[in-house]
Amino acid sequence: MHRRAFFRASLATAIAASVGPGRAFAAALPAPGPLEAVTGTGGRVTLAGSELADLRKALRGALLLPGQPGYEDARRVVNASIDKRPALVVQPSGAADVRTAVDFARAHSLLLAVKCGGHSYSGKSTCDGGMQIDLSRYRGARVDPVSRIAYVAGGSLLGDLDHEALAAGLVTTAGTVSHTGVGGLTLGGGFGRLARTHGLALDNLVGVDIVTADGLLRHASAGENPDLYWAVRGGGGNFGIVTGFEFRLHPMRRQVTGGDIVFPLSRARELLAFYAEYTLGAPDHLYCDVVMVAPPGGKGGVFVLSVCHSGSDSDADRDLAPLRKLGKPIADRIARVDYEVLQRSGDVTDPRNRGEYLKSGFANAFPPQLAAAMADGFEADPARGTVALVQHAGGAVGRIAADATAFPHRRATHNLITSASWGIGSTDPAPHMAYVRRYWASLEKHTDGYYTNETSDEPQRVVDDNYQGNIDRLMKIKGRYDPDNLFRLNANIQPRA
């Protein structure tokens, strides 16, 4: 190569690296033409090519339009039955890009979806015809071991937080699947293997940086914008896009006692009755879920007790001894294990290539009638995977007042989830969804509200009731920070002046 051509090529490469992949990629794209889009209220709007070109120039990250590389991956969410097509996708590289995207969406009254990990089962993190802000390029976590605070970028996944915190001998509550988005989990509540010891993820949230509907970047904490700080802890994505989280961390050794003990599904009634008594009297360091699974094919169903004990080895041996007295299991995988490994242990079970439908709700007790209904209503089917999950709550979660944060469900001892999954294109989903509704109808009378992170398309009165005594305060704060309801794809809170 000629020396001058070599230097020109080298310079071009250096410039592309310095401006990031989004800007370098954008320079190679053709000028966009007019684009039809949808507003938040269902109207139509035409986005001029010049407006899209200006948006692309203003972003350091990527602007993706249908048919362009990266668009298909960005629009997809974990639940493969959700097949929505945004008119445009913005992949911010930082808070400035988030502000630019929010300003653009507000100026055009666009329907706006925000995606972090993409775990919204009802598809709230994508949309048809609107703008999707995909935070997958905006990840990272930093830990200050002296102050015991983790600083986490808005698009990060739970595994990012766990990995950095554990390297410093610290932890906080961070779900049970490592590729869940920090934002969705935390703002709606944040259950996890350590919640009974340290509270929900939102109980450990000491501050956020958040882009509100007016495009401003605000900090919210106990001492700054305290109303917003109160509201984001349980109010979900109603108030803006969090670009930075600050979590309180707690000392913990890497090794915990955890894993699964597996029994035949035929023992479900007996074992659920045991589980109710066992978990309601459990110490805070013991977390124990039930997972009933019948895989596609209609055979091989199992009843699983999945545990994490974060106390001492001797306490773990004592507290888990009743599980070893339940008779011979199919498998006993409970052992001393690295906590980060345990946190990743459920990742492979996430149904990324399958459609899924679920119903869920909180139980404030676990009476015999609930155990019987859960066991008797569980049905295998050759064409679907069937799952019933009981997630252990209580402990530290319940020792916080219902109005201390926007999350009101402090009396819950368990979270119940029922779901069906199916291969996309291989079966009609309608019968499987109907089964889940029938099964859930037998359980719902034992519940009191539901986890907003598992929201679907409930009527507005049901959504309002689920925020319980906090709804009036939430509506006023919504009216202050998002009066036009730009952030509506969530368990939506209606703004009130």
N, C-alpha and C positions, 0 to 999 in steps of 0.2 A: 504494500500500500504506500502511496505517496505520503511523505511526512506531513504536508499541510492537511491532506484529507484525514490522516490519522488523528491529528490534533483536533480537527473539527469534530470528528466522530467522538473522540474522548470528551471534548467539551460538552457535546450534546448529551452524552451519557451522564456526565456529572450533574448537569442542570436537571435532567430527568430525575436523578436520585435525590437531589436537594429539594425538589418541589413535591416529591411523593408520587406514588403510583396513580392516584386519582387524576392529578393535573397533567402528568405526562400522557396518560391514556386519553384524557379529554382532548388533547391537542390533535390526536389522530382521528377523532370522530368527525363525521360530517355535521354540518350545521343542522340543528333540529328544525323541523317544520312545525306548523300549528298542531296542537294536541288537544283533543277533547278530554275533559276531566269532569269529576263529580264533586259537588260541594257537600258540606257536612249535613245539610238539610235535604239532600237528594236532587238538587238542581244540577243544571249543566253549565259548564264554563269552558271557553276556548282559551288555551294558553298559547300566546303568540310565539313563533319561533325565536324572535328577538329576545323575549322575556326568558325563555329557556336557555338561550345562549348566554345571557347575562348571569343567570343563576349558575350555570356551569363555570363561568369565569370567576365568580365570587367564592366558589368552593375550593378548598384544598383537597377535600375528599372527592368521591365520585358522584356524578349524576348519571343514573342508568335509566334508559328508556326501553320499552318493549322491543325485543329483537336484538338488543345489544349484549355483548358478552357480560356475564355476571348477573343479568337481570333475573333469569330463571332461578338461580340459587337464592338470590336475595328475597324473592317474593314467597318462597316456600317456607312453611313452618313444620314443626315436628309432626303434627297430625296430618297425614298425607291425604285425608279426605277433604281437607280445606284446599281449594284450588282457585284462589282469587288473583286478580291481575291489576295491580296498581297502575295508574297512568304514568307515574314516575317514581323512582326510588332514589333517595339521597343517602349516601354512606358517609357520614361525617368523620373527620379525622380528629375533631376536638370540639370544644364548647363554641368556638366562633362559627363553625359550620352548622352546629345545631341552631344557633341564633338565626343564621341566614335562612335555613330551611323553614323554621317556624315563622319568620317574617314573611316568606314567600307564601306559605300555606295560609296565613292569616289574611294577607292582601287579596288572595283569590278565594277566600272562604272554602278552601279545599277540605274534603274529608281526609283526616289525618290518622295514620296508624303508626305505632312505634314498636319496633322489634328489637329485642335484646337476645334472649336465647331461643325465642320462637316456641315456647312451651304452652302458650295459650291454646287449650284444647278446642275452644270455640272459634279460634282464628282471629282474635282481636288484634293481633300484631301484624296483620296484613289487611288489604281491602281491595275492593273492586273500584277502579276508576279514580281513586284519590292519590294522595302522596303517602308513601311509606318511608319512614326514617329508620334505616337499618343501621344499628349501632355496632355491627360486627367488626368494624375497623377501629373501634375506639375502646381498647381493652388494656388492662394492666393494673397491678396492685403494688403498693409500697407500704412497708411496715416500719413504724417507729417503735423499737423495742423498749425505749425508755418511757415514753408516754403511754405505750400499749394502745396505740391507735393505728388502724389500717386505713390507708387512703386508696380508694378503688375507683377506677374510671367507669363511666356510666354504662358502657357496653360490655363490661366484664362478665365472665361466667363464675359460678361458685368455686370451681376448681382453681381459678386464678387466686382467689382470696385464701382458700385453704392452703395452697402450696406456699405462698409467701408467709402466711402467719405461722404455720407449723415449723418453718425453717428457723423461726425465732422462739420456738417453744410456746407459741400462743395460738388461741383459737377463738372463734365466735360461732354462733349458730348459723349454719349455712346449708340448709336443705339436706337432701338425701341422694341427689343426682348431680354429678359435677358439671354437666353441661347446661344446667339451668341458668338463666340470666339472673344476675344479682338484683337488677332493678325490679323486675316483675315479682320475684320472690319477696324481697324486702318491703316494698311499698304496700303489698297486700297483707303482709303478716310475717311469714318467714318461719315455718316450722322446720324441724330438723332433729338430728340425733342428740343434740345438746340443748334443745329448748327447755326441757324439764329442769336442767341445771342452771342455764344462763338466760332463760327467757327467749322470746322470739327474736329473729334477726332485727326487726324494727325496735325492739326494746334495747338493743345494743347500738342503735344508730344515734350518734351524737351530733351529726350535722350533715347537711347536703348542700351542694351547689346545684341550682335548678334554673332552667330556662322556662320562664312562664309565658303565657299566651301573648303578652305584649312584646316578646323578644328580648326581654331583659334577663341578665344572668344575676340571680340573687343567691345569697347564702342564707340558709335557715338553720337555726339551732335554738337552744334554750334562751340565748341572749340576743338573738338577731332574727327578726321576723318569726317570733315564737308561734304565731297563729298558723303560719305555713308549715313550720316544723311539726306542730301537733297534727295537722291535717294529712301530711304525706305519710305519716306512720299509721297506715291502715286505710287511707283514702285512695290507694292505688295511683294510677297515672292520671288522675283527674286534674291535677294542678300544674302540670308541666313535665318537662323531660329532665330527669336528674343526670347531670354530667359528672358528678363526683360524690362519692359516699365516704363518710368517716365513721368507722366502727370501733367501738370499745372492744378490746381483746382481753382474754383471760389466760393465765398460765395453765398448761396441760401437757403432760408427757405424750409422746407420739403413740405409745402402745396403749391400746384399750382392749377390752374383751368384747368381741363381737362376732357376728355371723348368723347363720341360719340353722335351725333344727327343723327337720322335715318329717311330717307324718302323713298317713293316707288321708285323703279327703273324706273318707267314710267316717272319720272320727270328729268331724267338724263340730257337731252339736256339743259333744262332751268337752272338747278342747276350748270352744268359745266360752262355755260356762266357767272353765278353769281360768281362762284369760281375763275375764271380767273381774274376778276376785283378786287375781294375781296383780294386775296392773293398777287397780284402784288403791292398793295398799303399798305400791312400790316406792322405794326411796328415789330422790331426785336424780341420782347418778344412773339409774336404770331406765332405759328406753326400750320398749318392746312393741313391735307391730305384728299384726296378723296379715298374712297374704294368702288368700285362697285362689288357686289358679287351676283352670281347666284349659289346656291348650287346644288349638284346632285339631279336629280328628275325633273329639269326644272321649278320649281315653287318657289315662295318666294324670288325673287331677291330684293335686297335693294341697296340704294344709301346712303353712310355714309360719313359724315364730321367728322373727328377725330381731336381733337384739344388739344394743350397744351399751356397755357398762363402762363409764369413764372414771370410776373410783379405783381404789386400790385392788390389787390382785386378790387379797384375802376377802375383801367385801364382795368382789365379783363372784368368787367361789361360793360364798354364803348365799348371795341374792339369787344366783342362777341355779342353785341346787334343786329347787322344785321342778325345773324343766327336765332335769335328768331322772326324775321319778315318774315321768308320764308314760313309761313303757318304752319298748324298743322303737326307735325312729327309723325311717327310711335312710336318713343321713343326719349326722351331727357335725356341723361345720363351725361351731362356736369355739373360738380359740383366741389367744393373744394375737393382735393384729395391728399393723400400722393404721392410724386413724385415716390418713389420706387414702390408703388403699381401700378401706371400708367405705369411704365416701364415694369412691368410684365403682364400687361393686355392683350397683344397680344400673350403671350406664348401658350395659349391653341389652338390658331388658326393655329399653325405651323403643316403642314401636314406630321407628322412623319410616318404614316402608309399608305401613298399614294404616287404614282408617280407624278412628276410635271415637267412641261416644261414652260420656260418663255423667253420672249424677252424684252429688255429694252433700254432706251436711254434718254439723257438729252434734255430738251427743254429750249431754251434761251428766249422764249416768250410763250404766250398762246393765239394765235389768235382764232377768232370764228371758222375758218375752222378746227382747231385741236379739239375744243370742240365738234363740230358736228360729226367729224369722230370718235371720241372716243365713243360718245353716240350711233351713228347709227351702228357701227360695233360690238357692244357688243352683244353676243348671248348666251342664256342659252341652255343647253343640258341635257336631262335626265341622260346621262351616265357620266357626268363630272361636276366638279366644275369649274366655270369660274370667274376669278378675273381680274379687272383692277385697278391699283393703281396709284395715282398721289401724289408724295412725294414733300413736300414743301422745296425748297432750297432758295437761295438768302440771303439777310441780310449780316451778317458778313462773310459768305462764299465767297461772291462776292467782298469783299473789300481787298482781298489779290491778289497780282500779279500772273499771270498764271505761271511764271517761278520761283516764290519764293520757291515752293516745286515741286516735280515731278508731282503732281496732277494739270492738266491744265484747268479743266472745271469750271473755276470761273465765267463764264457768265451765267451758268445754273440757271434758276429760279425754275425749277421743274425737277424731275426724273420720267419718265413714265415707268410703268411695266405692262405687260400683261401676264397672265399665265392660264394654264389649269391643273387640277389635276384629278386623276382617281384611283380607287381601283386596287391595284396590282393583276393581274390574273382575274379580273372581266370584263375587256373590252380591246379591242385593242387600244393601245395608239396612233397609227398612225393618225387616223382622228382628234384626239384632238390636236396633235402637228401641223397638217396641218392647223387647224383653227387658232391657235395662229400665225402662219406665215402669213396667209392671213390678219388677223386683224392687225398685226404689219405693214404689207406693207402699209396700209392706214394711219398709224401714223408716220412712219419712216421719211418721207420727212420733218416733222416738228422738227426733232431732230438734234443734233450736237454731235456725239460721244455717248459713253455709259460708265456706271460704271464698272470698271474693276473687281469689286467683283462679278459681274454677268456675267463674261465672259463664253463663251462656247467653240466652236471649230472654231472660226473665222479664215479666211485666215491671214497669217502673215502680209500682206500689210494693212489689216484692223486693226490689233492689233497695228502696228507701227503708223498708221495715228491717232489712238485714243490717243496716247501720245502727239500728236500735236507737238508744237515747242520744246518739251523737249526730243524727242526721240534720237537725236544724242548724247546729253550729257548722257542720260541713257545707251545707248549702250556702250559708252566708260567706264563708271563706272562698268557696267556688265562685260566688258572684264578685268577690273582690279581685281574684286573680285570673279568672277565666269567664268573664260575663257572657261571652258569646258561645261558650261550650265548644271551643276548638278541640279540646281533648275529651272526646266523647266515646271512643272505642274502648270501653272498660266497664266496670260495674258503675255506671254513670250516675253522678251526682248532679242534679239540676241546679243551675245557678240562681241565687236569690239575692236581690239588692239589700 
